[in-house]
Every structure is written in structure tokens, then in C-alpha cells.
Amino acid sequence: MASGIKVKKDKMRVILHTRTHLIQGEVYLYEESRLSDILNAESDKLYLPMTNIKMKQNGSDKETKKDFILVNKTTIELLYLDEKSKDASMAYTKQAKQSLNALNFDAAITDSKRALSIDEMNAEAHYILGIALGKKQLLDKALKEFELALECADKNSRIHMLAQDMINQIKI
């Protein structure tokens, strides 16, 4: 019997390759989880559920569409974000920046985490999350986010320099 409780999930568009197929579709992540959490989970969940599928057998131009499939996680050879997901991550980052500017640190934290659940390498989202955490006096967590921003940002980029400056300020 269903409990009637709705769990908030974020949708992410991905492209994955198996030995035999190229598959494009959507996966759903629990709020504040990341795709790598699902893929690396040590559990009995051997399959990755996907919806709105387009797939091609390797070497074929014939495309098959399915509403839902389960992909055996052990068969995935390559998986990456579809450009639509990167756009969604950037939209959440923009919302986080607006919340930060409005001094709504809780919303900035939530939106930054949503951006990062879609794209873990989003340097700006790590930076904004670090600022919001710092404003809430969570300096250890803020430092970690600034270090991640530093790792993800291009050298000599604005975010790289800002993150380095924040790291230096926290360590003083």
C-alpha cells in the first residue's frame, strides 16, 4: 500500500554507453543526492531506472524510443550529462546567486545543492554554496566548498581567484 508521501526528486538528462547501445534519457535523483551516489551505492539496487528513452544499437542509425527502462549498472561503460542537464544546473546556480544577493542563505544553499546534484563540477555553484555556508557560520563546510570550487574552476578564472581568496581568509 502506498504511503501517500511524495519524495522530492530532481530530474537529470544523461547519455550513457554500454558495450551494445547508446542510450539517452532521464534519471531521477533524491533531493541533495548526486548521480555518483546512485551509481556507486553498495546495495542490492543493480539497475538504474531511466525514463523518456532514445536508444540506438551500436553501429545502427535506427532509434528506439521507450518510456521506461532499467539499465544494469555493471554494463555502463561511459555516462555523461546531456547539455540540457548542464543548462538546468546553470539555472539553479543563477537562482542560488539571486538568493545569495537577497541574503536568503537557506535558499542559496538549497539551489546550489540542486545545481551540484546535476553537475558536480559546477565551480560557481560550489563557490556560492561556500559563501552561503560561511554566512551561516558553517566555516568547515564552507572551506570544503571553496576547495571544491578551486578544483573545478579553470586556473586563473574569476571563480578560481575568488575561491582561493576565501580559502585564505578562512585559514587566517
C-alpha positions as CSV (number, residue, x, y, z in Angstrom):
1,M,0.0,0.0,0.0
2,A,1.4,3.4,-1.0
3,S,2.0,5.8,1.9
4,G,1.0,8.9,0.0
5,I,4.2,10.6,0.9
6,K,5.8,12.3,-2.1
7,V,9.6,12.4,-2.1
8,K,11.2,15.3,-4.0
9,K,13.4,14.2,-6.8
10,D,15.5,16.1,-9.4
11,K,15.5,15.1,-13.0
12,M,18.8,14.8,-14.9
13,R,19.3,14.1,-18.6
14,V,22.1,11.7,-19.3
15,I,23.8,9.9,-22.1
16,L,25.3,6.5,-21.4
17,H,27.1,3.9,-23.5
18,T,27.1,0.2,-22.9
19,R,29.0,-2.3,-25.0
20,T,26.0,-2.7,-27.3
21,H,23.9,0.6,-27.0
22,L,23.9,4.4,-26.9
23,I,21.1,5.5,-24.5
24,Q,19.8,9.0,-23.9
25,G,17.2,9.6,-21.2
26,E,16.3,10.9,-17.8
27,V,17.3,9.7,-14.3
28,Y,15.8,10.9,-11.1
29,L,17.9,11.8,-8.0
30,Y,16.6,12.2,-4.5
31,E,17.0,15.8,-3.3
32,E,20.6,16.6,-2.4
33,S,21.9,13.3,-3.8
34,R,24.3,13.0,-6.8
35,L,24.4,10.7,-9.7
36,S,27.7,9.2,-8.5
37,D,25.9,8.3,-5.2
38,I,23.4,6.2,-7.0
39,L,26.0,4.6,-9.3
40,N,28.4,3.8,-6.5
41,A,25.9,2.7,-3.9
42,E,26.8,-0.6,-2.3
43,S,23.3,-2.0,-2.3
44,D,21.1,-4.6,-3.9
45,K,20.0,-2.0,-6.5
46,L,21.8,-3.3,-9.5
47,Y,19.7,-1.4,-12.0
48,L,19.5,2.3,-12.9
49,P,15.9,3.3,-13.8
50,M,15.6,5.7,-16.8
51,T,12.6,7.4,-18.4
52,N,11.9,9.1,-21.8
53,I,14.5,7.0,-23.6
54,K,16.0,7.2,-27.0
55,M,18.5,4.4,-27.8
56,K,20.4,3.1,-30.7
57,Q,22.2,-0.2,-31.0
58,N,25.9,0.5,-31.7
59,G,26.5,0.7,-35.5
60,S,22.9,1.3,-36.3
61,D,21.1,4.5,-37.1
62,K,17.7,3.1,-36.1
63,E,16.4,4.8,-33.0
64,T,14.1,3.1,-30.5
65,K,12.0,5.1,-28.0
66,K,10.8,3.8,-24.7
67,D,9.0,5.4,-21.8
68,F,10.9,3.4,-19.2
69,I,13.9,1.1,-19.0
70,L,16.2,-0.4,-16.3
71,V,19.9,-0.4,-17.2
72,N,22.2,-2.9,-15.4
73,K,24.7,-0.6,-13.8
74,T,27.5,-3.1,-14.4
75,T,27.1,-2.7,-18.2
76,I,27.6,1.1,-18.2
77,E,30.9,1.9,-19.8
78,L,30.5,5.7,-20.1
79,L,28.0,8.1,-18.7
80,Y,27.8,11.9,-19.0
81,L,25.4,14.8,-18.7
82,D,23.3,15.8,-21.7
83,E,23.6,19.5,-22.4
84,K,20.1,20.1,-21.2
85,S,21.2,19.0,-17.8
86,K,24.1,21.4,-17.8
87,D,21.5,24.1,-18.6
88,A,19.4,23.0,-15.6
89,S,22.4,23.1,-13.3
90,M,23.2,26.6,-14.5
91,A,19.6,27.7,-13.9
92,Y,19.8,26.5,-10.3
93,T,23.1,28.3,-10.0
94,K,21.5,31.5,-11.2
95,Q,18.7,31.1,-8.7
96,A,21.3,30.5,-5.9
97,K,23.1,33.6,-6.9
98,Q,19.9,35.6,-6.7
99,S,19.0,34.2,-3.3
100,L,22.5,35.0,-2.1
101,N,22.2,38.6,-3.3
102,A,18.8,38.8,-1.5
103,L,20.5,37.5,1.7
104,N,18.3,34.4,1.6
105,F,21.1,32.0,2.6
106,D,18.9,28.9,3.1
107,A,17.5,29.2,-0.4
108,A,21.0,29.8,-1.8
109,I,22.2,26.6,-0.1
110,T,19.2,24.6,-1.4
111,D,19.6,25.9,-5.0
112,S,23.4,25.4,-5.0
113,K,23.0,21.8,-3.8
114,R,20.4,21.2,-6.6
115,A,22.8,22.5,-9.2
116,L,25.6,20.3,-7.8
117,S,23.3,17.2,-7.8
118,I,23.1,17.7,-11.5
119,D,26.7,18.8,-12.2
120,E,29.2,18.0,-9.5
121,M,31.9,20.0,-11.4
122,N,29.9,23.3,-11.3
123,A,32.6,25.6,-9.8
124,E,30.3,28.5,-9.4
125,A,27.7,26.5,-7.5
126,H,30.4,25.3,-5.1
127,Y,31.6,28.9,-4.6
128,I,28.0,30.2,-4.0
129,L,27.4,27.3,-1.6
130,G,30.6,28.1,0.2
131,I,29.6,31.8,0.6
132,A,26.1,30.8,1.9
133,L,27.5,28.3,4.4
134,G,30.1,30.9,5.6
135,K,27.3,33.4,6.2
136,K,25.6,30.8,8.4
137,Q,28.9,30.4,10.3
138,L,29.5,26.8,9.0
139,L,33.1,27.6,8.2
140,D,34.4,24.0,7.9
141,K,31.7,23.2,5.3
142,A,32.3,26.5,3.6
143,L,36.0,25.8,3.3
144,K,35.3,22.4,1.8
145,E,33.1,24.0,-0.9
146,F,35.7,26.7,-1.7
147,E,38.3,23.9,-2.1
148,L,35.9,22.1,-4.5
149,A,35.3,25.3,-6.4
150,L,39.1,25.7,-6.7
151,E,39.4,22.1,-8.1
152,C,36.5,22.5,-10.6
153,A,37.3,26.0,-11.8
154,D,39.7,26.8,-14.7
155,K,43.0,28.2,-13.5
156,N,43.1,32.0,-13.5
157,S,39.3,32.2,-13.8
158,R,37.3,34.6,-11.7
159,I,35.8,31.8,-9.6
160,H,39.3,30.2,-9.1
161,M,40.6,33.5,-7.8
162,L,37.6,34.2,-5.6
163,A,37.6,30.7,-4.1
164,Q,41.4,31.0,-3.4
165,D,40.8,34.3,-1.7
166,M,38.0,32.9,0.5
167,I,40.2,29.9,1.5
168,N,43.0,32.3,2.5
169,Q,40.5,34.4,4.6
170,I,39.1,31.3,6.4
171,K,42.5,29.9,7.2
172,I,43.7,33.2,8.8
